[in-house]
Amino acid sequence: MALLREHLDVTDDRDLLDPDSRVRAVDRAADALQAWHERGRRGARPPGRLRPHRTRRLPWHQRLWAVPAYRVIYDPDGRAWRDRRAGHW
C-alpha cells in the first residue's frame, strides 16, 4: 500500500482498499498524467507517477526475429526449457 500511495501521490488509503476501486484509481491517475503529457505539459501537473503502458504491433521484419527470440529466451515461470516444451510443471 505504501508503494501504491507513493506512485499515486496520495496519503489516504480510502480508494485503495477495495481492489476494484484501486484499479480505477490507478487508471484515473495514469490517464490524467498521460493527458497532461499529450497536452504539452501545460497547466498544473496531475498527481502520480504512473502512465499507461500501450503496446504496438511490431513490423513484420522485427517479428521475424523477435517472436522466436521471445519464445526461446523469455521465462515467465522459471521452468527449464525442456519442461516448458513438454508442458510439465
C-alpha positions in Angstrom: 0.0 0.0 0.0 2.9 2.4 0.8 4.3 1.9 -2.7 0.9 2.4 -4.3 0.3 5.6 -2.3 3.8 6.8 -3.4 3.1 6.0 -7.1 -0.3 7.8 -6.9 0.9 10.7 -4.7 -1.9 10.1 -2.2 -1.9 9.9 1.6 -5.3 8.3 2.1 -6.0 4.6 1.6 -9.7 5.1 1.1 -9.7 4.4 -2.7 -7.1 1.8 -2.4 -8.7 -0.8 0.0 -11.2 -2.3 -2.5 -9.5 -4.0 -5.4 -12.0 -2.6 -8.0 -11.6 1.0 -6.7 -7.8 0.5 -6.6 -7.7 -0.3 -10.3 -10.0 2.6 -11.1 -7.7 5.0 -9.0 -4.6 3.7 -10.8 -6.3 4.0 -14.3 -7.6 7.5 -13.5 -4.2 8.8 -12.3 -2.3 7.2 -15.2 -4.8 8.6 -17.8 -4.7 12.1 -16.2 -0.9 12.2 -16.3 -0.8 10.9 -19.9 -3.3 13.5 -21.0 -1.2 16.2 -19.3 1.9 15.0 -21.3 0.0 14.9 -24.5 -1.2 18.5 -24.0 2.4 19.6 -23.9 2.7 19.6 -20.1 0.7 22.8 -19.7 -1.1 23.7 -16.6 -0.8 22.0 -13.2 0.8 18.6 -13.3 -1.6 15.9 -12.1 -0.6 13.8 -9.0 1.0 10.5 -9.5 3.9 8.8 -11.3 2.1 6.3 -13.4 1.4 6.4 -17.1 -0.5 3.8 -19.2 1.6 1.2 -21.0 0.4 1.0 -24.6 1.9 -1.7 -26.8 2.1 -1.5 -30.5 2.3 -4.3 -33.1 5.9 -4.8 -34.4 6.6 -4.5 -38.1 6.9 -7.8 -39.9 10.7 -7.6 -40.2 11.1 -7.2 -36.5 8.6 -10.0 -35.7 10.8 -12.4 -37.8 13.5 -12.4 -35.1 11.6 -11.1 -32.1 8.9 -13.8 -31.9 11.3 -16.8 -31.9 13.7 -15.0 -29.5 10.8 -14.3 -27.2 9.7 -17.9 -27.2 13.2 -19.2 -26.6 14.5 -16.6 -24.1 11.5 -15.3 -22.1 11.0 -17.4 -19.0 7.9 -16.2 -17.1 7.7 -19.0 -14.5 11.3 -20.3 -14.0 10.9 -23.7 -15.6 13.6 -25.3 -17.7 13.0 -25.1 -21.4 12.5 -28.8 -21.6 9.8 -28.7 -19.0 8.1 -25.8 -20.8 8.3 -27.6 -24.1 6.8 -30.8 -22.5 4.2 -28.8 -20.6 5.5 -30.1 -17.2 5.5 -28.1 -14.0 
